Amino acid sequence: MDQGPLWSADASGTNAGMQELDPTLRDGRVVHLRAMQARDEEELLQAFARMSSEARYMRLMHVVREPDRERLRALLASFPQAGIGIVATVPAADGLDVVGSAMAIYAAGGASCEFATSVSAAYGGAGLGTLLLRVLIDEARQRGCKEMEGYVLSENKAMLALARKLGFSVAYVPGDASVRICRLAL
């Protein structure tokens, strides 16, 4: 999927040059991919509210009942300078719903980044996670990152399988058999 960068920051740091995509998933549904923005806060909170407690645990690696709004707000404000954020949206009664997201936060110096993804249960198995991670990898590569890594619970078999499929190495985190580290040279 080499469609050029999804976006490029202008001098003000906004995502003015973003290329938005409307891919069709394996099951025929269409999603809208675009840069994550500060205005997405409420929709991301709604997506969190729709997640089961198990999905929250798999994604956040600990029990989280309520989202940290201030942390989310700070994260959203940090894009694109501190990382990459992508959302997959679909039309909804209230305007739109976020059904998937992917982000990569740059390590000091920007040569590497740490990724995280989330896909709504209703879109699981349709290829959205693969699409989001591929787009994130492409964008990180184009922004000059040399390595991407992510921490995944050992029991999160679907995410570990996706990482392997996309070429990530998967290894135990030293001293913690419950977590794997997935690394990909870009």
C-alpha positions in Angstrom: 0.0 0.0 0.0 2.4 2.7 -1.1 0.1 5.7 -1.6 2.5 8.3 -0.3 2.4 9.9 3.1 -1.1 10.3 4.6 -0.2 13.8 5.6 2.6 16.3 6.1 2.6 18.9 8.7 2.7 22.5 7.6 4.7 25.2 9.4 1.9 25.5 12.0 2.1 21.8 12.8 -1.3 21.0 11.5 -2.1 18.1 9.2 -3.0 20.4 6.3 -1.5 18.1 3.6 -3.2 14.9 4.6 -4.3 12.4 2.1 -7.5 10.9 3.3 -8.4 7.3 2.3 -11.7 5.4 2.0 -10.7 1.8 1.7 -13.1 -1.2 1.5 -12.5 -3.9 4.1 -12.7 -7.6 3.4 -16.3 -7.8 4.3 -17.3 -4.9 1.9 -17.7 -2.2 4.5 -15.9 1.1 3.8 -14.1 3.1 6.4 -12.6 6.6 6.3 -8.9 6.9 7.3 -7.5 10.3 8.3 -5.2 11.9 10.7 -6.2 11.9 14.4 -7.1 15.4 15.5 -7.9 17.2 18.8 -11.6 17.4 17.6 -11.7 13.5 17.9 -11.6 13.5 21.7 -15.3 12.9 22.2 -15.5 10.2 19.5 -12.4 8.4 21.0 -14.0 8.5 24.4 -17.2 7.0 22.9 -15.0 4.3 21.3 -13.5 3.6 24.7 -16.9 3.3 26.3 -18.0 0.8 23.6 -14.9 -1.5 24.4 -15.5 -4.5 26.6 -13.4 -4.8 29.8 -11.4 -7.6 28.1 -10.7 -5.4 25.0 -9.6 -2.6 27.3 -7.3 -4.9 29.1 -5.8 -6.3 25.9 -5.2 -2.8 24.5 -4.0 -1.0 27.7 -2.4 -4.0 29.5 -4.1 -3.3 32.8 -7.6 -2.7 34.0 -8.9 0.7 33.1 -12.5 1.7 33.9 -12.4 5.4 33.1 -10.2 7.1 30.4 -7.8 9.7 31.5 -9.2 12.7 29.6 -6.2 15.0 30.3 -3.8 12.4 29.0 -5.9 11.9 25.9 -6.1 15.7 25.3 -2.3 16.0 25.7 -1.7 13.1 23.3 -4.0 14.6 20.6 -2.4 18.0 21.0 1.1 16.4 20.5 0.3 15.2 16.9 2.1 15.4 14.4 5.2 16.8 16.2 5.5 14.0 18.8 4.0 11.1 16.7 1.5 9.8 14.3 -2.2 9.3 14.9 -4.7 7.7 12.5 -8.4 7.1 13.0 -10.8 5.0 11.0 -14.3 6.4 11.0 -17.8 5.5 9.8 -21.0 7.5 9.6 -23.2 7.3 12.7 -26.4 8.8 14.0 -24.4 11.4 15.9 -22.2 12.2 12.9 -19.4 9.6 13.0 -17.9 6.8 15.1 -14.3 5.9 15.5 -14.0 2.2 14.8 -10.3 1.9 14.8 -7.2 3.8 15.6 -3.4 3.5 15.3 -0.7 5.7 16.7 3.0 5.8 17.0 4.9 8.0 19.5 8.4 9.0 18.7 11.2 8.0 21.0 13.8 10.7 21.8 15.5 11.7 18.6 12.7 10.3 16.4 14.7 7.3 15.0 12.2 4.9 16.6 8.6 4.9 17.7 6.2 2.8 19.8 3.0 1.8 18.2 -0.5 1.0 19.6 -3.7 0.0 17.7 -7.3 -0.5 18.6 -10.2 -1.9 16.5 -13.8 -2.0 17.5 -15.1 -5.5 18.1 -17.7 -4.9 15.3 -14.8 -4.5 12.9 -12.6 -7.3 14.1 -11.6 -9.8 11.5 -12.4 -7.5 8.6 -8.8 -6.4 7.9 -9.0 -3.0 9.6 -6.2 -3.7 12.1 -4.0 -4.9 9.3 -4.8 -1.8 7.2 -4.2 0.6 10.1 -0.9 -0.9 11.1 0.3 -1.0 7.4 -0.6 2.7 7.0 1.1 3.5 10.3 4.3 1.6 9.3 4.4 3.4 5.9 3.9 6.8 7.5 6.6 6.1 10.2 9.0 5.0 7.5 8.3 8.1 5.4 8.9 10.3 8.5 12.3 8.9 9.0 11.8 6.3 11.8 14.2 3.4 11.6 12.4 1.1 14.0 8.9 0.5 15.3 8.1 -1.4 18.4 5.1 -2.2 20.5 4.4 -4.1 23.7 1.7 -6.8 23.5 0.2 -9.1 26.1 1.3 -12.7 25.5 -2.4 -13.7 25.6 -3.3 -11.3 22.8 -2.9 -13.9 20.1 -4.6 -11.8 17.4 -2.2 -8.9 17.7 0.8 -11.1 17.9 -0.3 -12.9 14.8 -0.8 -9.6 13.0 2.6 -8.4 14.0 4.3 -11.5 12.7 2.3 -11.3 9.5 3.6 -7.8 8.9 7.2 -8.8 9.6 7.7 -7.9 13.2 10.0 -10.0 15.3 8.3 -11.1 18.5 10.2 -11.8 21.7 9.5 -12.0 25.5 10.2 -8.9 27.5 13.1 -9.9 29.8 11.7 -10.7 33.3 8.1 -10.6 32.2 6.6 -13.6 30.4 3.2 -11.9 30.2 4.4 -9.3 27.7 6.0 -9.6 24.3 7.8 -6.9 22.4 7.2 -6.7 18.7 9.9 -4.9 16.7 10.1 -4.0 13.0 13.1 -2.5 11.2 11.8 0.3 8.9 
